[in-house]
């Protein structure tokens, strides 16, 4: 499968350098961090249908996914325009996914376009990506991989392209190993996206305690640190990011974690000297990477702020 992933990336020739570059990979993916539905088009139904859509969005954003699903299912019985119907389908698929209702979500995403229910191009692109995401989050890595590759082949300039490639790389790294840790990691991502960070942390801790040290363990550590940062537990986040270099010194996630440490020191914790030290280590230890470029940019920013304070 590794050759298949690289072949897809090479054929597409598009914006995947960060995912493929040694020592470089983002540690948060689009769907885990924010819903596909937030990227929906601006079209909005009016009247009673408009009230239903607004209520569904409010429920979704508040984590009331069952309530959002009920409103959207009622909305889809109405006479809607093509854009409005497409947005409703995308949000309903996302709501079902957040509830862990994988089979209904998969069915909705798979049939919405093929049955002619919607033909809005942007929505079909979102649903294509969402089909792969549903399979990934359900723990079916093999089918998810095939779906991501199919999506990439059909959407050469998609806004979700890098996200799909990163999923493929993660699946590829865990190929041939026990599938349960990767499935657990996906479950943790879904819990985080559904507004349950404590549940996500508990799952990630289980992966990190696994004595077999599964391939996804470094991703689990980075995700744990990201969640702690999102919860504003900044010192704990720094500790977890720093553990990456200790526990997994060969991980491609090391420079990204060091850069996040530098950012926290510089922008949140007010420890400029530590931020400078981290940036210098990144620039020296990972030359030629995008993280080295970002580290030097942060160094320049800190130097400029220092001059301005005098």
Order of alpha helices (4+ residues) and beta strands (2+ residues): alpha-alpha-alpha-alpha-alpha-alpha-alpha-alpha-alpha-alpha-alpha-alpha-alpha-alpha-alpha-alpha-alpha
